[in-house]
Amino acid sequence: MALLHQVNMPDTQQPVRIRIGMHTGDVVSGLIGSKLPKFSIFGDAMNTASRMESTGELAGLVRCGGSNE
């Protein structure tokens, strides 16, 4: 996280700002597609972590839920 202040966005030259959400639980993963396969993760834990990341107001914080606190 300390290195983020040294990295700038290429289009705005502003420091990189990130938000991270982590949650533990059951997930299912797999490759989706045949022409251009992509790895995807599905499950309640993934959805919860995604919501934690997207609703975080402050950049530079790691939001944790489940048993990984």
PQR file with spaces between the fields and no chain letter, atoms N, CA, C, O and H, PARSE charges and radii, in Angstrom:
ATOM       1  N    MET     1       0.823   -1.191    0.000 -0.4000 1.5000
ATOM       2  CA   MET     1       0.000    0.000    0.000 -0.0000 2.0000
ATOM       3  C    MET     1       0.867    1.255    0.000  0.5500 1.7000
ATOM       4  O    MET     1       0.471    2.279   -0.556 -0.5500 1.4000
ATOM       5  N    ALA     2       2.027    1.188    0.607 -0.4000 1.5000
ATOM       6  CA   ALA     2       2.889    2.365    0.670 -0.0000 2.0000
ATOM       7  C    ALA     2       3.397    2.757   -0.715  0.5500 1.7000
ATOM       8  O    ALA     2       3.653    3.934   -0.969 -0.5500 1.4000
ATOM       9  H    ALA     2       2.349    0.356    1.059  0.4000 1.0000
ATOM      10  N    LEU     3       3.545    1.789   -1.604 -0.4000 1.5000
ATOM      11  CA   LEU     3       4.039    2.080   -2.950 -0.0000 2.0000
ATOM      12  C    LEU     3       3.011    2.767   -3.838  0.5500 1.7000
ATOM      13  O    LEU     3       3.369    3.313   -4.883 -0.5500 1.4000
ATOM      14  H    LEU     3       3.338    0.832   -1.398  0.4000 1.0000
ATOM      15  N    LEU     4       1.746    2.752   -3.445 -0.4000 1.5000
ATOM      16  CA   LEU     4       0.702    3.356   -4.271 -0.0000 2.0000
ATOM      17  C    LEU     4       0.931    4.837   -4.494  0.5500 1.7000
ATOM      18  O    LEU     4       0.555    5.368   -5.539 -0.5500 1.4000
ATOM      19  H    LEU     4       1.455    2.309   -2.597  0.4000 1.0000
ATOM      20  N    HIS     5       1.538    5.512   -3.537 -0.4000 1.5000
ATOM      21  CA   HIS     5       1.777    6.946   -3.673 -0.0000 2.0000
ATOM      22  C    HIS     5       2.860    7.248   -4.703  0.5500 1.7000
ATOM      23  O    HIS     5       3.008    8.388   -5.144 -0.5500 1.4000
ATOM      24  H    HIS     5       1.844    5.080   -2.688  0.4000 1.0000
ATOM      25  N    GLN     6       3.617    6.216   -5.084 -0.4000 1.5000
ATOM      26  CA   GLN     6       4.683    6.401   -6.057 -0.0000 2.0000
ATOM      27  C    GLN     6       4.225    6.092   -7.487  0.5500 1.7000
ATOM      28  O    GLN     6       4.940    6.392   -8.442 -0.5500 1.4000
ATOM      29  H    GLN     6       3.497    5.290   -4.726  0.4000 1.0000
ATOM      30  N    VAL     7       3.039    5.494   -7.638 -0.4000 1.5000
ATOM      31  CA   VAL     7       2.526    5.110   -8.952 -0.0000 2.0000
ATOM      32  C    VAL     7       1.401    6.057   -9.340  0.5500 1.7000
ATOM      33  O    VAL     7       0.468    6.266   -8.564 -0.5500 1.4000
ATOM      34  H    VAL     7       2.458    5.250   -6.861  0.4000 1.0000
ATOM      35  N    ASN     8       1.483    6.633  -10.539 -0.4000 1.5000
ATOM      36  CA   ASN     8       0.455    7.559  -11.014 -0.0000 2.0000
ATOM      37  C    ASN     8      -0.356    6.924  -12.134  0.5500 1.7000
ATOM      38  O    ASN     8       0.152    6.106  -12.901 -0.5500 1.4000
ATOM      39  H    ASN     8       2.241    6.464  -11.169  0.4000 1.0000
ATOM      40  N    MET     9      -1.631    7.314  -12.217 -0.4000 1.5000
ATOM      41  CA   MET     9      -2.478    6.885  -13.323 -0.0000 2.0000
ATOM      42  C    MET     9      -1.950    7.508  -14.609  0.5500 1.7000
ATOM      43  O    MET     9      -1.585    8.684  -14.609 -0.5500 1.4000
ATOM      44  H    MET     9      -2.044    7.979  -11.594  0.4000 1.0000
ATOM      45  N    PRO    10      -1.900    6.752  -15.711 -0.5600 1.5000
ATOM      46  CA   PRO    10      -1.303    7.299  -16.930  0.2800 2.0000
ATOM      47  C    PRO    10      -2.099    8.442  -17.555  0.5500 1.7000
ATOM      48  O    PRO    10      -1.519    9.305  -18.215 -0.5500 1.4000
ATOM      49  N    ASP    11      -3.413    8.461  -17.360 -0.4000 1.5000
ATOM      50  CA   ASP    11      -4.217    9.497  -18.024 -0.0000 2.0000
ATOM      51  C    ASP    11      -4.339   10.783  -17.200  0.5500 1.7000
ATOM      52  O    ASP    11      -4.407   11.871  -17.772 -0.5500 1.4000
ATOM      53  H    ASP    11      -3.884    7.760  -16.824  0.4000 1.0000
ATOM      54  N    THR    12      -4.366   10.673  -15.864 -0.4000 1.5000
ATOM      55  CA   THR    12      -4.571   11.871  -15.024 -0.0000 2.0000
ATOM      56  C    THR    12      -3.330   12.278  -14.239  0.5500 1.7000
ATOM      57  O    THR    12      -3.279   13.377  -13.687 -0.5500 1.4000
ATOM      58  H    THR    12      -4.311    9.789  -15.400  0.4000 1.0000
ATOM      59  N    GLN    13      -2.340   11.409  -14.186 -0.4000 1.5000
ATOM      60  CA   GLN    13      -1.124   11.637  -13.396 -0.0000 2.0000
ATOM      61  C    GLN    13      -1.413   11.784  -11.903  0.5500 1.7000
ATOM      62  O    GLN    13      -0.572   12.290  -11.160 -0.5500 1.4000
ATOM      63  H    GLN    13      -2.382   10.516  -14.635  0.4000 1.0000
ATOM      64  N    GLN    14      -2.585   11.350  -11.458 -0.4000 1.5000
ATOM      65  CA   GLN    14      -2.922   11.331  -10.036 -0.0000 2.0000
ATOM      66  C    GLN    14      -2.440   10.016   -9.430  0.5500 1.7000
ATOM      67  O    GLN    14      -2.334    9.020  -10.147 -0.5500 1.4000
ATOM      68  H    GLN    14      -3.268   10.939  -12.062  0.4000 1.0000
ATOM      69  N    PRO    15      -2.144    9.984   -8.122 -0.5600 1.5000
ATOM      70  CA   PRO    15      -1.730    8.731   -7.485  0.2800 2.0000
ATOM      71  C    PRO    15      -2.822    7.664   -7.595  0.5500 1.7000
ATOM      72  O    PRO    15      -4.013    7.974   -7.574 -0.5500 1.4000
ATOM      73  N    VAL    16      -2.399    6.415   -7.710 -0.4000 1.5000
ATOM      74  CA   VAL    16      -3.332    5.294   -7.783 -0.0000 2.0000
ATOM      75  C    VAL    16      -4.076    5.187   -6.459  0.5500 1.7000
ATOM      76  O    VAL    16      -3.472    5.291   -5.391 -0.5500 1.4000
ATOM      77  H    VAL    16      -1.431    6.164   -7.726  0.4000 1.0000
ATOM      78  N    ARG    17      -5.391    4.978   -6.530 -0.4000 1.5000
ATOM      79  CA   ARG    17      -6.224    4.793   -5.341 -0.0000 2.0000
ATOM      80  C    ARG    17      -6.967    3.478   -5.508  0.5500 1.7000
ATOM      81  O    ARG    17      -7.668    3.284   -6.501 -0.5500 1.4000
ATOM      82  H    ARG    17      -5.882    4.894   -7.397  0.4000 1.0000
ATOM      83  N    ILE    18      -6.821    2.568   -4.543 -0.4000 1.5000
ATOM      84  CA   ILE    18      -7.481    1.273   -4.651 -0.0000 2.0000
ATOM      85  C    ILE    18      -8.365    1.016   -3.435  0.5500 1.7000
ATOM      86  O    ILE    18      -8.159    1.570   -2.356 -0.5500 1.4000
ATOM      87  H    ILE    18      -6.252    2.725   -3.736  0.4000 1.0000
ATOM      88  N    ARG    19      -9.360    0.152   -3.654 -0.4000 1.5000
ATOM      89  CA   ARG    19     -10.220   -0.357   -2.585 -0.0000 2.0000
ATOM      90  C    ARG    19     -10.209   -1.872   -2.713  0.5500 1.7000
ATOM      91  O    ARG    19     -10.259   -2.398   -3.825 -0.5500 1.4000
ATOM      92  H    ARG    19      -9.528   -0.298   -4.531  0.4000 1.0000
ATOM      93  N    ILE    20     -10.145   -2.576   -1.597 -0.4000 1.5000
ATOM      94  CA   ILE    20     -10.091   -4.035   -1.596 -0.0000 2.0000
ATOM      95  C    ILE    20     -11.158   -4.561   -0.652  0.5500 1.7000
ATOM      96  O    ILE    20     -11.321   -4.047    0.455 -0.5500 1.4000
ATOM      97  H    ILE    20     -10.105   -2.148   -0.693  0.4000 1.0000
ATOM      98  N    GLY    21     -11.892   -5.594   -1.090 -0.4000 1.5000
ATOM      99  CA   GLY    21     -12.856   -6.287   -0.245 -0.0000 2.0000
ATOM     100  C    GLY    21     -12.494   -7.762   -0.175  0.5500 1.7000
ATOM     101  O    GLY    21     -12.269   -8.394   -1.206 -0.5500 1.4000
ATOM     102  H    GLY    21     -11.760   -6.011   -1.989  0.4000 1.0000
ATOM     103  N    MET    22     -12.436   -8.320    1.040 -0.4000 1.5000
ATOM     104  CA   MET    22     -12.142   -9.742    1.226 -0.0000 2.0000
ATOM     105  C    MET    22     -13.214  -10.365    2.107  0.5500 1.7000
ATOM     106  O    MET    22     -13.654   -9.770    3.090 -0.5500 1.4000
ATOM     107  H    MET    22     -12.620   -7.806    1.878  0.4000 1.0000
ATOM     108  N    HIS    23     -13.625  -11.575    1.738 -0.4000 1.5000
ATOM     109  CA   HIS    23     -14.614  -12.307    2.519 -0.0000 2.0000
ATOM     110  C    HIS    23     -14.342  -13.791    2.320  0.5500 1.7000
ATOM     111  O    HIS    23     -13.945  -14.209    1.232 -0.5500 1.4000
ATOM     112  H    HIS    23     -13.267  -12.058    0.940  0.4000 1.0000
ATOM     113  N    THR    24     -14.552  -14.587    3.361 -0.4000 1.5000
ATOM     114  CA   THR    24     -14.324  -16.022    3.239 -0.0000 2.0000
ATOM     115  C    THR    24     -15.645  -16.747    3.074  0.5500 1.7000
ATOM     116  O    THR    24     -16.691  -16.272    3.518 -0.5500 1.4000
ATOM     117  H    THR    24     -14.874  -14.247    4.245  0.4000 1.0000
ATOM     118  N    GLY    25     -15.587  -17.892    2.436 -0.4000 1.5000
ATOM     119  CA   GLY    25     -16.771  -18.707    2.244 -0.0000 2.0000
ATOM     120  C    GLY    25     -16.624  -19.586    1.018  0.5500 1.7000
ATOM     121  O    GLY    25     -15.590  -19.578    0.350 -0.5500 1.4000
ATOM     122  H    GLY    25     -14.738  -18.278    2.076  0.4000 1.0000
ATOM     123  N    ASP    26     -17.669  -20.342    0.732 -0.4000 1.5000
ATOM     124  CA   ASP    26     -17.658  -21.263   -0.393 -0.0000 2.0000
ATOM     125  C    ASP    26     -17.820  -20.525   -1.717  0.5500 1.7000
ATOM     126  O    ASP    26     -18.634  -19.609   -1.836 -0.5500 1.4000
ATOM     127  H    ASP    26     -18.509  -20.349    1.275  0.4000 1.0000
ATOM     128  N    VAL    27     -17.040  -20.934   -2.702 -0.4000 1.5000
ATOM     129  CA   VAL    27     -17.148  -20.396   -4.052 -0.0000 2.0000
ATOM     130  C    VAL    27     -16.974  -21.538   -5.048  0.5500 1.7000
ATOM     131  O    VAL    27     -16.466  -22.608   -4.715 -0.5500 1.4000
ATOM     132  H    VAL    27     -16.379  -21.678   -2.605  0.4000 1.0000
ATOM     133  N    VAL    28     -17.406  -21.282   -6.268 -0.4000 1.5000
ATOM     134  CA   VAL    28     -17.206  -22.204   -7.383 -0.0000 2.0000
ATOM     135  C    VAL    28     -16.469  -21.423   -8.452  0.5500 1.7000
ATOM     136  O    VAL    28     -16.795  -20.264   -8.709 -0.5500 1.4000
ATOM     137  H    VAL    28     -17.819  -20.413   -6.538  0.4000 1.0000
ATOM     138  N    SER    29     -15.482  -22.042   -9.076 -0.4000 1.5000
ATOM     139  CA   SER    29     -14.721  -21.351  -10.102 -0.0000 2.0000
ATOM     140  C    SER    29     -14.672  -22.203  -11.361  0.5500 1.7000
ATOM     141  O    SER    29     -14.900  -23.412  -11.326 -0.5500 1.4000
ATOM     142  H    SER    29     -15.217  -22.983   -8.867  0.4000 1.0000
ATOM     143  N    GLY    30     -14.371  -21.545  -12.470 -0.4000 1.5000
ATOM     144  CA   GLY    30     -14.250  -22.279  -13.718 -0.0000 2.0000
ATOM     145  C    GLY    30     -13.968  -21.362  -14.880  0.5500 1.7000
ATOM     146  O    GLY    30     -13.999  -20.138  -14.755 -0.5500 1.4000
ATOM     147  H    GLY    30     -14.186  -20.562  -12.499  0.4000 1.0000
ATOM     148  N    LEU    31     -13.690  -21.975  -16.018 -0.4000 1.5000
ATOM     149  CA   LEU    31     -13.462  -21.233  -17.254 -0.0000 2.0000
ATOM     150  C    LEU    31     -14.783  -21.051  -17.979  0.5500 1.7000
ATOM     151  O    LEU    31     -15.561  -21.994  -18.122 -0.5500 1.4000
ATOM     152  H    LEU    31     -13.664  -22.970  -16.120  0.4000 1.0000
ATOM     153  N    ILE    32     -15.029  -19.829  -18.434 -0.4000 1.5000
ATOM     154  CA   ILE    32     -16.263  -19.485  -19.131 -0.0000 2.0000
ATOM     155  C    ILE    32     -15.902  -19.113  -20.565  0.5500 1.7000
ATOM     156  O    ILE    32     -15.014  -18.291  -20.790 -0.5500 1.4000
ATOM     157  H    ILE    32     -14.397  -19.063  -18.318  0.4000 1.0000
ATOM     158  N    GLY    33     -16.589  -19.714  -21.535 -0.4000 1.5000
ATOM     159  CA   GLY    33     -16.374  -19.382  -22.940 -0.0000 2.0000
ATOM     160  C    GLY    33     -15.470  -20.385  -23.628  0.5500 1.7000
ATOM     161  O    GLY    33     -14.693  -21.090  -22.983 -0.5500 1.4000
ATOM     162  H    GLY    33     -17.311  -20.382  -21.352  0.4000 1.0000
ATOM     163  N    SER    34     -15.582  -20.441  -24.963 -0.4000 1.5000
ATOM     164  CA   SER    34     -14.751  -21.366  -25.734 -0.0000 2.0000
ATOM     165  C    SER    34     -13.784  -20.633  -26.662  0.5500 1.7000
ATOM     166  O    SER    34     -12.653  -21.083  -26.841 -0.5500 1.4000
ATOM     167  H    SER    34     -16.213  -19.869  -25.487  0.4000 1.0000
ATOM     168  N    LYS    35     -14.202  -19.521  -27.253 -0.4000 1.5000
ATOM     169  CA   LYS    35     -13.308  -18.771  -28.144 -0.0000 2.0000
ATOM     170  C    LYS    35     -12.274  -17.970  -27.357  0.5500 1.7000
ATOM     171  O    LYS    35     -11.094  -17.957  -27.706 -0.5500 1.4000
ATOM     172  H    LYS    35     -15.121  -19.155  -27.108  0.4000 1.0000
ATOM     173  N    LEU    36     -12.721  -17.305  -26.298 -0.4000 1.5000
ATOM     174  CA   LEU    36     -11.839  -16.509  -25.443 -0.0000 2.0000
ATOM     175  C    LEU    36     -12.158  -16.860  -23.984  0.5500 1.7000
ATOM     176  O    LEU    36     -12.862  -16.108  -23.310 -0.5500 1.4000
ATOM     177  H    LEU    36     -13.679  -17.315  -26.015  0.4000 1.0000
ATOM     178  N    PRO    37     -11.643  -18.001  -23.490 -0.5600 1.5000
ATOM     179  CA   PRO    37     -11.993  -18.435  -22.128  0.2800 2.0000
ATOM     180  C    PRO    37     -11.511  -17.455  -21.067  0.5500 1.7000
ATOM     181  O    PRO    37     -10.420  -16.893  -21.162 -0.5500 1.4000
ATOM     182  N    LYS    38     -12.343  -17.268  -20.066 -0.4000 1.5000
ATOM     183  CA   LYS    38     -12.014  -16.398  -18.937 -0.0000 2.0000
ATOM     184  C    LYS    38     -12.282  -17.158  -17.650  0.5500 1.7000
ATOM     185  O    LYS    38     -13.243  -17.921  -17.558 -0.5500 1.4000
ATOM     186  H    LYS    38     -13.229  -17.724  -19.989  0.4000 1.0000
ATOM     187  N    PHE    39     -11.429  -16.946  -16.658 -0.4000 1.5000
ATOM     188  CA   PHE    39     -11.591  -17.567  -15.352 -0.0000 2.0000
ATOM     189  C    PHE    39     -12.550  -16.733  -14.524  0.5500 1.7000
ATOM     190  O    PHE    39     -12.368  -15.521  -14.404 -0.5500 1.4000
ATOM     191  H    PHE    39     -10.648  -16.326  -16.733  0.4000 1.0000
ATOM     192  N    SER    40     -13.570  -17.363  -13.949 -0.4000 1.5000
ATOM     193  CA   SER    40     -14.555  -16.641  -13.142 -0.0000 2.0000
ATOM     194  C    SER    40     -14.778  -17.356  -11.820  0.5500 1.7000
ATOM     195  O    SER    40     -14.598  -18.569  -11.710 -0.5500 1.4000
ATOM     196  H    SER    40     -13.718  -18.347  -14.047  0.4000 1.0000
ATOM     197  N    ILE    41     -15.176  -16.578  -10.817 -0.4000 1.5000
ATOM     198  CA   ILE    41     -15.489  -17.108   -9.490 -0.0000 2.0000
ATOM     199  C    ILE    41     -16.926  -16.722   -9.164  0.5500 1.7000
ATOM     200  O    ILE    41     -17.322  -15.571   -9.349 -0.5500 1.4000
ATOM     201  H    ILE    41     -15.323  -15.592  -10.906  0.4000 1.0000
ATOM     202  N    PHE    42     -17.712  -17.694   -8.674 -0.4000 1.5000
ATOM     203  CA   PHE    42     -19.107  -17.465   -8.335 -0.0000 2.0000
ATOM     204  C    PHE    42     -19.362  -17.913   -6.907  0.5500 1.7000
ATOM     205  O    PHE    42     -18.721  -18.847   -6.424 -0.5500 1.4000
ATOM     206  H    PHE    42     -17.391  -18.629   -8.524  0.4000 1.0000
ATOM     207  N    GLY    43     -20.287  -17.259   -6.231 -0.4000 1.5000
ATOM     208  CA   GLY    43     -20.681  -17.671   -4.892 -0.0000 2.0000
ATOM     209  C    GLY    43     -20.976  -16.476   -4.003  0.5500 1.7000
ATOM     210  O    GLY    43     -20.666  -15.333   -4.339 -0.5500 1.4000
ATOM     211  H    GLY    43     -20.808  -16.501   -6.624  0.4000 1.0000
ATOM     212  N    ASP    44     -21.587  -16.770   -2.854 -0.4000 1.5000
ATOM     213  CA   ASP    44     -21.955  -15.713   -1.914 -0.0000 2.0000
ATOM     214  C    ASP    44     -20.733  -14.964   -1.398  0.5500 1.7000
ATOM     215  O    ASP    44     -20.789  -13.747   -1.220 -0.5500 1.4000
ATOM     216  H    ASP    44     -21.839  -17.699   -2.581  0.4000 1.0000
ATOM     217  N    ALA    45     -19.624  -15.670   -1.155 -0.4000 1.5000
ATOM     218  CA   ALA    45     -18.420  -15.003   -0.651 -0.0000 2.0000
ATOM     219  C    ALA    45     -17.892  -14.008   -1.677  0.5500 1.7000
ATOM     220  O    ALA    45     -17.463  -12.911   -1.320 -0.5500 1.4000
ATOM     221  H    ALA    45     -19.578  -16.659   -1.301  0.4000 1.0000
ATOM     222  N    MET    46     -17.922  -14.389   -2.947 -0.4000 1.5000
ATOM     223  CA   MET    46     -17.443  -13.484   -3.998 -0.0000 2.0000
ATOM     224  C    MET    46     -18.359  -12.267   -4.119  0.5500 1.7000
ATOM     225  O    MET    46     -17.880  -11.141   -4.254 -0.5500 1.4000
ATOM     226  H    MET    46     -18.270  -15.280   -3.238  0.4000 1.0000
ATOM     227  N    ASN    47     -19.658  -12.486   -4.073 -0.4000 1.5000
ATOM     228  CA   ASN    47     -20.609  -11.381   -4.159 -0.0000 2.0000
ATOM     229  C    ASN    47     -20.459  -10.424   -2.974  0.5500 1.7000
ATOM     230  O    ASN    47     -20.517   -9.207   -3.148 -0.5500 1.4000
ATOM     231  H    ASN    47     -20.047  -13.401   -3.963  0.4000 1.0000
ATOM     232  N    THR    48     -20.266  -10.972   -1.773 -0.4000 1.5000
ATOM     233  CA   THR    48     -20.100  -10.141   -0.589 -0.0000 2.0000
ATOM     234  C    THR    48     -18.822   -9.313   -0.676  0.5500 1.7000
ATOM     235  O    THR    48     -18.837   -8.119   -0.375 -0.5500 1.4000
ATOM     236  H    THR    48     -20.219  -11.961   -1.632  0.4000 1.0000
ATOM     237  N    ALA    49     -17.713   -9.937   -1.088 -0.4000 1.5000
ATOM     238  CA   ALA    49     -16.451   -9.213   -1.232 -0.0000 2.0000
ATOM     239  C    ALA    49     -16.569   -8.112   -2.277  0.5500 1.7000
ATOM     240  O    ALA    49     -16.030   -7.021   -2.094 -0.5500 1.4000
ATOM     241  H    ALA    49     -17.701  -10.906   -1.332  0.4000 1.0000
ATOM     242  N    SER    50     -17.267   -8.391   -3.364 -0.4000 1.5000
ATOM     243  CA   SER    50     -17.464   -7.390   -4.418 -0.0000 2.0000
ATOM     244  C    SER    50     -18.261   -6.203   -3.894  0.5500 1.7000
ATOM     245  O    SER    50     -17.931   -5.052   -4.182 -0.5500 1.4000
ATOM     246  H    SER    50     -17.705   -9.277   -3.512  0.4000 1.0000
ATOM     247  N    ARG    51     -19.316   -6.485   -3.120 -0.4000 1.5000
ATOM     248  CA   ARG    51     -20.117   -5.393   -2.548 -0.0000 2.0000
ATOM     249  C    ARG    51     -19.317   -4.589   -1.536  0.5500 1.7000
ATOM     250  O    ARG    51     -19.449   -3.367   -1.474 -0.5500 1.4000
ATOM     251  H    ARG    51     -19.584   -7.420   -2.886  0.4000 1.0000
ATOM     252  N    MET    52     -18.486   -5.261   -0.740 -0.4000 1.5000
ATOM     253  CA   MET    52     -17.657   -4.557    0.247 -0.0000 2.0000
ATOM     254  C    MET    52     -16.696   -3.605   -0.457  0.5500 1.7000
ATOM     255  O    MET    52     -16.495   -2.477   -0.007 -0.5500 1.4000
ATOM     256  H    MET    52     -18.379   -6.254   -0.790  0.4000 1.0000
ATOM     257  N    GLU    53     -16.103   -4.057   -1.561 -0.4000 1.5000
ATOM     258  CA   GLU    53     -15.161   -3.215   -2.304 -0.0000 2.0000
ATOM     259  C    GLU    53     -15.877   -2.041   -2.946  0.5500 1.7000
ATOM     260  O    GLU    53     -15.409   -0.906   -2.858 -0.5500 1.4000
ATOM     261  H    GLU    53     -16.267   -4.974   -1.927  0.4000 1.0000
ATOM     262  N    SER    54     -17.012   -2.302   -3.594 -0.4000 1.5000
ATOM     263  CA   SER    54     -17.673   -1.250   -4.369 -0.0000 2.0000
ATOM     264  C    SER    54     -18.351   -0.201   -3.494  0.5500 1.7000
ATOM     265  O    SER    54     -18.555    0.928   -3.942 -0.5500 1.4000
ATOM     266  H    SER    54     -17.392   -3.224   -3.666  0.4000 1.0000
ATOM     267  N    THR    55     -18.706   -0.545   -2.255 -0.4000 1.5000
ATOM     268  CA   THR    55     -19.375    0.429   -1.390 -0.0000 2.0000
ATOM     269  C    THR    55     -18.411    1.133   -0.444  0.5500 1.7000
ATOM     270  O    THR    55     -18.828    1.990    0.335 -0.5500 1.4000
ATOM     271  H    THR    55     -18.541   -1.462   -1.891  0.4000 1.0000
ATOM     272  N    GLY    56     -17.132    0.786   -0.502 -0.4000 1.5000
ATOM     273  CA   GLY    56     -16.150    1.454    0.354 -0.0000 2.0000
ATOM     274  C    GLY    56     -15.923    2.880   -0.105  0.5500 1.7000
ATOM     275  O    GLY    56     -15.567    3.110   -1.261 -0.5500 1.4000
ATOM     276  H    GLY    56     -16.793    0.090   -1.135  0.4000 1.0000
ATOM     277  N    GLU    57     -16.123    3.837    0.781 -0.4000 1.5000
ATOM     278  CA   GLU    57     -15.971    5.245    0.411 -0.0000 2.0000
ATOM     279  C    GLU    57     -14.512    5.670    0.352  0.5500 1.7000
ATOM     280  O    GLU    57     -14.133    6.476   -0.498 -0.5500 1.4000
ATOM     281  H    GLU    57     -16.413    3.650    1.720  0.4000 1.0000
ATOM     282  N    LEU    58     -13.698    5.140    1.243 -0.4000 1.5000
ATOM     283  CA   LEU    58     -12.323    5.590    1.345 -0.0000 2.0000
ATOM     284  C    LEU    58     -11.382    4.665    0.589  0.5500 1.7000
ATOM     285  O    LEU    58     -11.408    3.449    0.781 -0.5500 1.4000
ATOM     286  H    LEU    58     -14.006    4.486    1.934  0.4000 1.0000
ATOM     287  N    ALA    59     -10.561    5.239   -0.262 -0.4000 1.5000
ATOM     288  CA   ALA    59      -9.555    4.449   -0.958 -0.0000 2.0000
ATOM     289  C    ALA    59      -8.390    4.188   -0.012  0.5500 1.7000
ATOM     290  O    ALA    59      -8.172    4.936    0.941 -0.5500 1.4000
ATOM     291  H    ALA    59     -10.540    6.227   -0.418  0.4000 1.0000
ATOM     292  N    GLY    60      -7.650    3.126   -0.281 -0.4000 1.5000
ATOM     293  CA   GLY    60      -6.493    2.795    0.538 -0.0000 2.0000
ATOM     294  C    GLY    60      -6.826    1.924    1.731  0.5500 1.7000
ATOM     295  O    GLY    60      -5.964    1.695    2.579 -0.5500 1.4000
ATOM     296  H    GLY    60      -7.827    2.518   -1.055  0.4000 1.0000
ATOM     297  N    LEU    61      -8.062    1.429    1.822 -0.4000 1.5000
ATOM     298  CA   LEU    61      -8.455    0.567    2.924 -0.0000 2.0000
ATOM     299  C    LEU    61      -8.768   -0.823    2.417  0.5500 1.7000
ATOM     300  O    LEU    61      -9.238   -0.987    1.291 -0.5500 1.4000
ATOM     301  H    LEU    61      -8.762    1.616    1.133  0.4000 1.0000
ATOM     302  N    VAL    62      -8.511   -1.827    3.243 -0.4000 1.5000
ATOM     303  CA   VAL    62      -8.885   -3.212    2.951 -0.0000 2.0000
ATOM     304  C    VAL    62     -10.035   -3.557    3.865  0.5500 1.7000
ATOM     305  O    VAL    62      -9.885   -3.539    5.087 -0.5500 1.4000
ATOM     306  H    VAL    62      -8.130   -1.694    4.157  0.4000 1.0000
ATOM     307  N    ARG    63     -11.193   -3.875    3.288 -0.4000 1.5000
ATOM     308  CA   ARG    63     -12.365   -4.243    4.081 -0.0000 2.0000
ATOM     309  C    ARG    63     -12.443   -5.754    4.143  0.5500 1.7000
ATOM     310  O    ARG    63     -12.419   -6.423    3.111 -0.5500 1.4000
ATOM     311  H    ARG    63     -11.315   -3.890    2.296  0.4000 1.0000
ATOM     312  N    CYS    64     -12.539   -6.305    5.370 -0.4000 1.5000
ATOM     313  CA   CYS    64     -12.562   -7.757    5.577 -0.0000 2.0000
ATOM     314  C    CYS    64     -13.860   -8.174    6.226  0.5500 1.7000
ATOM     315  O    CYS    64     -14.419   -7.451    7.051 -0.5500 1.4000
ATOM     316  H    CYS    64     -12.559   -5.761    6.209  0.4000 1.0000
ATOM     317  N    GLY    65     -14.337   -9.345    5.849 -0.4000 1.5000
ATOM     318  CA   GLY    65     -15.531   -9.917    6.455 -0.0000 2.0000
ATOM     319  C    GLY    65     -15.363  -11.420    6.591  0.5500 1.7000
ATOM     320  O    GLY    65     -14.412  -11.989    6.055 -0.5500 1.4000
ATOM     321  H    GLY    65     -13.883   -9.932    5.179  0.4000 1.0000
ATOM     322  N    GLY    66     -16.272  -12.065    7.298 -0.4000 1.5000
ATOM     323  CA   GLY    66     -16.162  -13.502    7.502 -0.0000 2.0000
ATOM     324  C    GLY    66     -15.125  -13.821    8.555  0.5500 1.7000
ATOM     325  O    GLY    66     -14.933  -13.047    9.493 -0.5500 1.4000
ATOM     326  H    GLY    66     -17.045  -11.603    7.733  0.4000 1.0000
ATOM     327  N    SER    67     -14.447  -14.965    8.413 -0.4000 1.5000
ATOM     328  CA   SER    67     -13.509  -15.409    9.434 -0.0000 2.0000
ATOM     329  C    SER    67     -12.090  -14.915    9.196  0.5500 1.7000
ATOM     330  O    SER    67     -11.176  -15.337    9.904 -0.5500 1.4000
ATOM     331  H    SER    67     -14.604  -15.595    7.652  0.4000 1.0000
ATOM     332  N    ASN    68     -11.871  -14.021    8.208 -0.4000 1.5000
ATOM     333  CA   ASN    68     -10.513  -13.542    7.942 -0.0000 2.0000
ATOM     334  C    ASN    68     -10.217  -12.198    8.597  0.5500 1.7000
ATOM     335  O    ASN    68      -9.248  -11.535    8.228 -0.5500 1.4000
ATOM     336  H    ASN    68     -12.614  -13.677    7.633  0.4000 1.0000
ATOM     337  N    GLU    69     -11.034  -11.785    9.559 -0.4000 1.5000
ATOM     338  CA   GLU    69     -10.801  -10.502   10.237 -0.0000 2.0000
ATOM     339  C    GLU    69      -9.672  -10.607   11.222  0.5500 1.7000
ATOM     340  O    GLU    69      -9.336   -9.624   11.883 -0.5500 1.4000
ATOM     341  H    GLU    69     -11.821  -12.323    9.859  0.4000 1.0000
